């Protein structure tokens, strides 16, 4: 699966989102820089099919189909959109996400979900008290459980602090399992993780849009 956003923009005079071109695809992590005001969330909303750009196009495997894009792409931890309320207990967040994915919400399932993410010690914690990498791993994994989801857009993981290489490891694991993964983050984090991404061969870059505008 390949999602291509070409010359997308929102608002006026580059606010909140200036002309931007980016693509992401199955089996690969794509890092997209955006860190001014509402730009990260707006870009993530467009890349996940939750918002239509005022200009430009966004396609999934060549088709302009917003409904299909929303069904196939999960928006992960976007501030004030899909991010859990700060004071919610972690187990409540897990239960709600499992319910949304149509999975069992039994105590045993919740306990197993915590264990799989290395989060058992935080079972009684609020979501905002969970370490950044564990938080992201849980939210991304739970989003990947949703029926039909084949791609994830992770929004501003760097806002929680920590080492960007840690959230890159989570994103890379998802990509290795044949998800398309886009991570919207600030320039300092992008500068750290981009050299760690696999090199793109000439065959990979054929007909691929340029890097996004910053």
N, C-alpha and C positions, 0 to 999 in steps of 0.2 A: 504494500500500500504506500502511496506517495501523495503527500499533501503539499500543494504549491500555492503560496500567496505571492501575487505579483503586483507590485506598485500599490499596495494597500495603504490607505490613509483614513484618518478619522478626525473630524473637526475642521478648524480653520487655522491657517498659518502654522501648521505643524503641531498644534495642540488639540487633543492630547497625543495624537500619533502622526508623525510625518511619514512621507512616502517610504515604504519599507517593502523589501522583497526577500523572501526566505522560503525554504522548503524543508520538510522532514519526512523520513520514510522508515519503513519496517527494518528492524535490525540495526538501527543506528541512533546515536544520541546527537542531537543538534542543539548547540548553545546559541541563544539569541540575546543580544544585549538590549536592555531597556531599563532605565532607572530614574527617569524624571517624572515626578508627579504621578498621574494616573496611567502613564504609558505602559508599565508592565502588565497591569490588569487588562487594559484595553486590548493590547496585543494578544494576550493569552485568550481573551474572550473571542477575538476574531479567529485565531488559529484553531480554536476548539469548536467553532461554529455557533457560539452563543451570541455573537454580535455581527451584524453586517457592516463592512467598511463603507465609507462614503465614496471611496474611489478605489479602483483596482479590482482584482478578482482573486478568489480562492477556490481551488478545485481539489477534489479527491479522485485520484486516478483519472484525471482529465475531465471529470464531470462537476459542473457547478450545481451542487445539491446540498443546501444547508441542512436539511432534515437528516440526510444520511451522515453528514459530517458530525452533527451533534450526537447521533447514535453511536458512531464508531470511535469518537474521541472523548476521553474523560479529562475534565479540568481538575487539577490537583492543587489544593491548598492556596487558592487565589484569595487574597485579602478581601474581606467584606463580600465575597461571592460564594466560594465553596469551602473556605477555611472554617473549621469549627470555632464556636464561641470559646473564648479563652478560659472560662471557668467551668466548662463541661468536664465531667469525669472521663478519663480515657475509656473506661469500659462502656460508657454511654455512647461515645463516638463510635466505637467498634460495633456496638449493637445496631446503631442506626445505619451504618454503612453496610453491614451484613444484611439487614432488612431490605435496604434499597437494592442490593444485588440479588435478592431473592434466595438468600442462603439461610441456614439455620442460625438462630440467635441464642442457642442454648448456652449454659454456663461452660459446658465442655468445649464448644466451638470457640467461644470468646477466649477461654484459657489457652487453647491451641494457637489461636491467632496471635496472642501475646507472646507465647513461647517461640513461635516461628520468627517473630521480629526481634527476639531478644529483649522483650519489654515486660517480662513477668514481674520484675521488681517495681514497675510503675503502675501496676494494676489499680492502685487506689489514688493515683495522682491525677491532677487536672491536666488537660491536654497541653496547656502552655508550660507546664513544669516538666514535660518529657524532653529529653535531650534532642537536639535538632535532627540528627541522623535517624534515630529511632522513630521520631514523629513522622518524618518523610517516608521512611520505609513502610510504616503502617498505613499511612494515608494513600500512598501509591499502590501498595498491594491490594488494599480494600477497593480502590477504584478499578483496578484491573480485573476484579471479580465480576464486574457488571456485565450482563449479557450483551454480547456484540462488540464490546470495547476491544479495539486493536491498536489504539494510540493513546498517549498521555501527554498533556501539556502541564508541566510542573512550573508553578509561578513563584518567583522570588524566594527560593529556598535560602538565599544568603541573608534574608532579613532576620532570620533566627540566630545568626552567628555560626560559629564553628568553622571547620576547615572545608572549603569548597570541594576538595578531593573526596570527602566523605559522601556528600550528596551525589557527586559524579559516580561513585561506586554503585549507589542505589540505582541511578539512571542506567548505567551500563549493564547491570544485571537484568533489568527489564528489557533492554534492547536485545540482549543475548537470548531472551525468551520470545523473540520475534514480535515485540511491540515497537511501534514507532514512538520515539520520545523526543519532545522538544522541551528545553529548559530555558525559561526566561529569567535572566539574572542581570546584575549590574556589571559594569566594565571591569572592576578589579577582580571579581570572581571569574569572569570569562577569560581574563588574561592568564589566570592560574591554570584553568582546566583545559583550555583549547589545545595547548601543546600535548596534552595527555590523550587526546582523542585519536583514533586510528587515522592514518594518512588516507586521503582520498585519491584514488587512482584516476588517470585520465578518463577511463571508461565510466567512473562514477560521476565525473563532472560534466559529462556530455549532456547537453540540454538542461543543465541545472542552473537556476537563477543565481545572481551574484549574492554576496554576503549582504545581510540586512543593513539599512541605513541606521546610523546611530544618532 
